[in-house]
């Protein structure tokens, strides 16, 4: 066996300095790695020698990449070229669009820890509609109210947590709690920044989708991303223009609904505060299927025999198989992959603040509606505790008046003015293994209260549907005590 380091990502400024010091160093491109790996399947040379050849024959490597990726269709070769991208000065609304790409990695500026400095994006659509004065005025009012809220929330948090407040090391945490509740009045136009890592295959997809997006900010982001990356790996990124599929499909579906489905809807929908979490569908006999999958992976039997065996088992025997699969688990261990055989479909109604955390679980299947003022808002309990709920709702009311004016003139950009308190519907499909991960992170006492409440309710409903499967599902802080209850003679 031989394990060699083929490369790793370094800061682009370092690469630029190397290019200055080494004129003609064309091999400073991720394309050579892709080309070398592409040749593994058909060339008997060791891969480290293939990499050496690619470095000395860059144009040949690029030609090979184009042929393999585009002519032969082996797009996975482009995944060996990886980029690190700084994204600055984008709106929170656009950040949601950027982070829809599930096979990329993101770290975003958090409004929970960073105090707002009143930076926000004014969309081109709103400027074109000559509503930028109205828009900017409303944003500034929201931001002023944010600072008022923070000024009142911080002493409330300090007083409520006197023991923690005595320790200077806890000051940042307590300030963060005040910031995270004050931010519910901030708009989706608020500027943010993020670090992004993606491979060339996903870069190409992101460029194409951005080019087709209805918002000018998204299209401008795509153009800037192309400009920043276009010269780095030209043999791996080719199809960057908007396609009719990307541009037209969503709008066609909306038109189909309005023309053919909506006219058939009778009666008025009641205006009510919707349930935050609904379990819409769950895999039938979910516990049974997980147990059968555990047996299948541990034996040489076909799945139909495993299912039949489990169906014939008593409750105690079924429980013991799940216990065996979880017995050696620690708070940082994921369940075995067999737990992915049970699915849960949820409809969630979540605030923008909650969704900012929910969207990070990109391995789940998540589709969303637009933010909808008709779904009411989420008001942090602390805002009510300090007697500011009425003022908070008044600010939301003014925001929605501006939203209605913008929606009539520039509907695509209306959501920018809405706040972190506004809600939207999310349809979420997770398997049991992924829900374990979500619960471990988001049902922990350190998690933000909004996402914690949603996740705990998801787990409650999930446990009713598959109690054995979720035997050890809990937040990290409660794992040890739950383990002791499940395995009283063994300890964590």
MOSULLIN-V427329 format. One record per pair of residues at least 12 apart in sequence whose C-alpha atoms are under 8 Angstrom apart, sorted by sequence separation. I is the first residue (numbers start at 1). J is the second residue. D is the distance in Angstrom with one decimal. If there is no record, write none. Layout:
BEGIN
I_J_D + I_J_D
END
This chain:
BEGIN
65_77_7.8 + 210_222_5.1 + 211_223_7.7 + 403_415_7.3 + 443_455_6.0 + 480_492_5.7 + 15_28_7.4 + 37_50_7.8 + 122_135_7.8 + 293_306_7.6 + 442_455_6.4 + 443_456_5.8 + 36_50_5.1 + 37_51_7.8 + 122_136_7.4 + 208_222_7.9 + 292_306_5.2 + 403_417_6.2 + 459_473_7.8 + 472_486_7.8 + 36_51_4.9 + 207_222_5.2 + 292_307_5.3 + 402_417_7.6 + 403_418_7.1 + 471_486_7.7 + 35_51_7.8 + 158_174_6.7 + 206_222_7.4 + 207_223_7.7 + 439_455_6.2 + 36_53_7.9 + 157_174_6.5 + 292_309_8.0 + 438_455_7.3 + 439_456_7.1 + 33_51_6.3 + 36_54_6.1 + 157_175_8.0 + 207_225_7.4 + 289_307_7.1 + 292_310_6.2 + 399_417_6.8 + 400_418_7.3 + 32_51_6.6 + 35_54_6.6 + 207_226_6.9 + 288_307_7.3 + 291_310_7.1 + 399_418_6.8 + 154_174_7.5 + 157_177_7.3 + 439_459_7.2 + 33_54_7.5 + 154_175_6.3 + 157_178_6.6 + 32_54_5.1 + 118_140_7.5 + 288_310_6.4 + 32_55_5.8 + 154_177_8.0 + 288_311_7.2 + 396_419_7.9 + 154_178_5.1 + 435_459_7.7 + 36_61_7.7 + 118_143_6.3 + 153_178_5.3 + 32_58_6.7 + 35_61_5.3 + 349_375_7.9 + 351_377_7.0 + 6_33_7.8 + 27_54_8.0 + 35_62_7.1 + 38_65_7.5 + 291_318_7.0 + 294_321_8.0 + 351_378_6.1 + 373_400_7.2 + 27_55_5.0 + 150_178_5.9 + 153_181_7.9 + 27_56_7.0 + 32_61_6.1 + 35_64_6.4 + 91_120_6.8 + 150_179_6.1 + 153_182_7.4 + 211_240_7.6 + 212_241_7.9 + 31_61_7.1 + 32_62_7.7 + 35_65_5.6 + 38_68_7.4 + 91_121_5.8 + 211_241_6.2 + 212_242_4.8 + 288_318_7.9 + 291_321_6.7 + 444_474_7.6 + 445_475_7.3 + 27_58_6.2 + 31_62_6.7 + 34_65_7.2 + 90_121_7.0 + 150_181_8.0 + 208_239_7.0 + 211_242_5.0 + 212_243_7.0 + 291_322_6.6 + 294_325_7.7 + 443_474_6.6 + 444_475_4.0 + 26_58_6.8 + 89_121_7.7 + 150_182_5.4 + 208_240_4.5 + 210_242_7.7 + 443_475_4.6 + 444_476_5.5 + 445_477_6.6 + 149_182_5.5 + 200_233_7.9 + 204_237_5.5 + 207_240_5.3 + 208_241_5.2 + 209_242_6.5 + 213_246_8.0 + 440_473_7.0 + 442_475_6.8 + 443_476_7.8 + 444_477_5.7 + 31_65_7.6 + 203_237_7.6 + 204_238_7.1 + 207_241_7.4 + 208_242_5.1 + 212_246_5.9 + 213_247_6.9 + 436_470_7.6 + 439_473_6.7 + 440_474_5.5 + 441_475_6.1 + 444_478_7.5 + 147_182_7.6 + 201_236_7.4 + 204_239_6.5 + 205_240_7.3 + 208_243_7.3 + 212_247_4.9 + 439_474_5.7 + 440_475_4.1 + 441_476_6.7 + 146_182_5.5 + 200_236_6.3 + 201_237_7.2 + 204_240_5.9 + 439_475_5.6 + 440_476_5.2 + 146_183_6.4 + 200_237_6.4 + 209_246_6.4 + 432_469_7.4 + 436_473_5.5 + 208_246_8.0 + 432_470_7.6 + 436_474_7.4 + 38_77_6.1 + 146_185_6.2 + 37_77_7.3 + 145_185_7.5 + 146_186_6.8 + 6_48_7.6 + 35_77_7.7 + 143_185_7.7 + 379_421_6.6 + 34_77_5.7 + 142_185_6.1 + 143_186_6.3 + 378_421_4.9 + 4_48_7.9 + 34_78_6.3 + 142_186_6.1 + 294_338_5.9 + 371_415_6.7 + 377_421_5.2 + 378_422_6.6 + 34_79_7.7 + 142_187_7.4 + 293_338_5.5 + 370_415_8.0 + 377_422_4.8 + 378_423_7.4 + 34_80_5.3 + 293_339_7.9 + 376_422_6.9 + 377_423_6.0 + 33_80_6.7 + 34_81_6.2 + 139_186_7.9 + 371_418_7.9 + 375_422_7.7 + 376_423_7.0 + 33_81_7.0 + 139_187_6.9 + 290_338_6.1 + 293_341_7.4 + 375_423_6.1 + 290_339_5.6 + 373_422_6.3 + 375_424_7.1 + 30_80_7.6 + 31_81_6.3 + 290_340_7.8 + 372_422_7.0 + 373_423_7.0 + 30_81_5.0 + 290_341_6.0 + 371_422_6.6 + 372_423_6.1 + 30_82_7.1 + 289_341_6.7 + 290_342_6.5 + 371_423_5.5 + 372_424_5.7 + 289_342_7.0 + 371_424_4.5 + 370_424_6.0 + 371_425_7.7 + 286_341_7.8 + 287_342_7.7 + 369_424_6.1 + 370_425_7.6 + 286_342_5.3 + 368_424_7.3 + 369_425_5.5 + 286_343_7.8 + 368_425_6.0 + 369_426_6.5 + 368_426_4.5 + 283_342_5.6 + 367_426_5.8 + 368_427_6.2 + 282_342_7.5 + 283_343_5.4 + 366_426_6.8 + 367_427_5.3 + 282_343_5.7 + 283_344_6.6 + 366_427_5.8 + 367_428_6.7 + 113_175_7.8 + 114_176_7.9 + 282_344_4.5 + 366_428_4.7 + 113_176_5.0 + 281_344_5.9 + 282_345_6.2 + 365_428_5.7 + 366_429_6.5 + 112_176_5.4 + 115_179_6.8 + 280_344_7.7 + 281_345_5.0 + 364_428_7.0 + 365_429_5.0 + 112_177_7.1 + 114_179_7.8 + 279_344_7.2 + 280_345_5.4 + 281_346_7.2 + 364_429_6.0 + 365_430_6.6 + 113_179_6.8 + 279_345_6.0 + 280_346_5.4 + 364_430_5.1 + 112_179_5.5 + 113_180_7.5 + 122_189_7.2 + 279_346_4.6 + 280_347_6.7 + 352_419_7.2 + 353_420_5.1 + 364_431_7.7 + 111_179_7.0 + 112_180_4.3 + 121_189_5.3 + 278_346_5.5 + 279_347_6.6 + 352_420_4.5 + 353_421_6.8 + 111_180_6.5 + 120_189_5.4 + 121_190_6.3 + 277_346_6.7 + 278_347_5.2 + 351_420_6.2 + 352_421_6.1 + 120_190_4.2 + 121_191_6.1 + 277_347_6.0 + 278_348_6.4 + 351_421_5.3 + 352_422_6.0 + 364_434_7.0 + 112_183_7.6 + 119_190_6.1 + 120_191_4.6 + 276_347_8.0 + 277_348_4.7 + 351_422_5.2 + 352_423_6.0 + 363_434_7.6 + 111_183_6.7 + 118_190_7.6 + 119_191_5.5 + 276_348_5.3 + 277_349_6.6 + 351_423_4.1 + 352_424_7.6 + 9_82_7.7 + 275_348_7.8 + 276_349_4.6 + 350_423_5.1 + 351_424_6.6 + 9_83_7.9 + 275_349_6.9 + 276_350_6.5 + 349_423_6.3 + 350_424_5.8 + 9_84_7.9 + 274_349_7.1 + 349_424_5.5 + 350_425_6.6 + 349_425_4.5 + 350_426_7.5 + 348_425_5.6 + 349_426_6.3 + 361_438_7.4 + 347_425_6.8 + 348_426_5.1 + 347_426_5.7 + 348_427_6.4 + 347_427_4.6 + 348_428_7.4 + 346_427_5.9 + 347_428_6.2 + 345_427_7.3 + 346_428_5.1 + 109_192_6.0 + 345_428_5.7 + 346_429_6.3 + 108_192_7.4 + 109_193_5.6 + 345_429_4.4 + 108_193_5.9 + 109_194_6.0 + 344_429_5.7 + 345_430_6.6 + 108_194_4.1 + 343_429_6.9 + 344_430_5.5 + 107_194_5.4 + 108_195_6.5 + 343_430_5.7 + 344_431_6.0 + 106_194_6.6 + 107_195_5.2 + 343_431_4.2 + 344_432_7.3 + 106_195_5.6 + 107_196_6.7 + 342_431_5.4 + 343_432_6.1 + 106_196_4.6 + 125_215_7.9 + 341_431_6.8 + 342_432_5.6 + 105_196_5.5 + 106_197_6.6 + 125_216_7.3 + 340_431_5.0 + 341_432_7.5 + 104_196_7.1 + 105_197_5.0 + 124_216_6.6 + 339_431_7.3 + 340_432_5.6 + 104_197_5.8 + 105_198_6.5 + 123_216_7.5 + 124_217_7.5 + 339_432_5.6 + 340_433_5.3 + 358_451_7.2 + 104_198_4.8 + 123_217_6.8 + 339_433_5.2 + 340_434_7.5 + 357_451_7.0 + 93_188_5.1 + 103_198_7.4 + 104_199_7.5 + 92_188_5.0 + 93_189_6.4 + 337_433_7.0 + 354_450_5.7 + 355_451_7.9 + 91_188_6.5 + 92_189_5.9 + 95_192_7.7 + 336_433_7.5 + 353_450_7.7 + 354_451_5.2 + 91_189_4.9 + 92_190_5.8 + 104_202_7.3 + 335_433_5.9 + 91_190_5.4 + 92_191_6.2 + 103_202_7.3 + 334_433_7.1 + 91_191_4.5 + 92_192_6.0 + 90_191_5.3 + 91_192_5.9 + 101_202_7.8 + 274_375_6.8 + 335_436_7.5 + 89_191_5.4 + 90_192_5.6 + 273_375_6.3 + 334_436_7.3 + 89_192_5.8 + 90_193_6.4 + 271_374_7.5 + 272_375_7.6 + 273_376_6.3 + 334_437_6.8 + 88_192_6.7 + 89_193_6.0 + 88_193_4.4 + 101_206_7.5 + 87_193_5.5 + 88_194_6.6 + 86_193_7.7 + 87_194_5.2 + 86_194_6.3 + 87_195_6.1 + 98_206_7.9 + 86_195_4.9 + 87_196_7.3 + 331_440_7.8 + 85_195_5.9 + 86_196_6.4 + 84_195_7.2 + 85_196_5.0 + 84_196_5.7 + 85_197_6.2 + 346_458_7.8 + 84_197_4.5 + 83_197_5.6 + 84_198_6.7 + 82_197_7.0 + 83_198_5.5 + 82_198_5.7 + 83_199_6.0 + 82_199_4.1 + 83_200_7.4 + 81_199_5.5 + 82_200_6.2 + 344_462_7.4 + 80_199_6.7 + 81_200_5.6 + 79_199_5.0 + 80_200_7.6 + 78_199_6.9 + 79_200_5.7 + 97_218_8.0 + 78_200_5.2 + 79_201_5.5 + 78_201_5.2 + 79_202_7.7 + 94_217_7.3 + 94_218_6.5 + 76_201_7.2 + 75_201_6.8 + 339_469_7.4 + 332_476_8.0 + 331_476_5.9 + 322_468_6.6 + 326_472_7.5 + 322_469_6.9 + 331_479_6.0 + 319_468_6.4 + 331_480_7.6 + 81_233_7.9 + 78_236_5.7 + 327_487_7.5 + 330_492_6.9 + 69_236_7.1 + 66_235_5.3 + 184_353_6.9 + 65_235_5.9 + 66_236_6.7 + 65_236_6.6 + 62_234_7.9 + 63_235_7.2 + 62_235_5.2 + 277_454_6.7 + 276_454_6.9 + 279_458_7.6 + 286_465_7.5 + 287_466_5.4 + 290_469_7.1 + 277_457_6.7 + 278_458_8.0 + 286_466_5.9 + 287_467_7.4 + 277_458_6.7 + 285_466_7.9 + 287_468_6.1 + 279_461_6.7 + 287_469_5.7 + 279_462_7.9 + 282_465_7.2 + 286_469_7.8 + 184_378_8.0 + 184_379_7.5 + 184_380_7.7 + 215_412_6.6 + 214_412_6.9 + 215_413_7.0 + 181_380_6.0 + 181_382_7.2 + 182_383_7.9 + 30_232_7.6 + 31_233_5.7 + 181_383_7.3 + 29_232_6.1 + 30_233_6.7 + 29_233_6.6 + 31_235_7.2 + 31_236_7.3 + 185_392_7.5 + 185_395_7.9 + 185_396_7.6 + 188_415_7.1 + 189_416_4.8 + 188_416_4.9 + 189_417_6.4 + 153_382_7.2 + 187_416_6.5 + 188_417_6.2 + 153_383_7.3 + 156_386_7.2 + 187_417_5.5 + 188_418_6.0 + 187_418_5.3 + 188_419_5.7 + 187_419_4.0 + 188_420_6.7 + 153_386_7.1 + 186_419_5.1 + 187_420_6.2 + 149_383_7.7 + 152_386_7.2 + 185_419_5.5 + 186_420_5.9 + 184_419_6.4 + 185_420_6.1 + 184_420_4.5 + 185_421_6.3 + 183_420_6.8 + 184_421_4.8 + 149_388_7.9 + 142_395_7.1 + 100_359_7.4 + 103_362_7.8 + 96_356_7.5 + 99_359_7.4 + 102_362_4.8 + 138_398_7.9 + 99_360_7.7 + 101_362_7.8 + 102_363_6.6 + 138_399_6.7 + 100_362_7.4 + 96_359_7.7 + 138_402_7.5 + 135_402_7.3 + 134_402_7.4 + 131_406_7.2 + 139_417_7.1 + 138_417_7.8 + 126_406_7.4 + 129_409_6.3 + 129_410_6.6 + 135_417_7.2 + 126_410_6.4 + 125_410_6.1 + 125_412_7.9 + 126_413_6.8 + 125_413_6.3 + 123_413_6.9 + 123_416_8.0 + 93_415_7.8 + 93_416_6.6
END
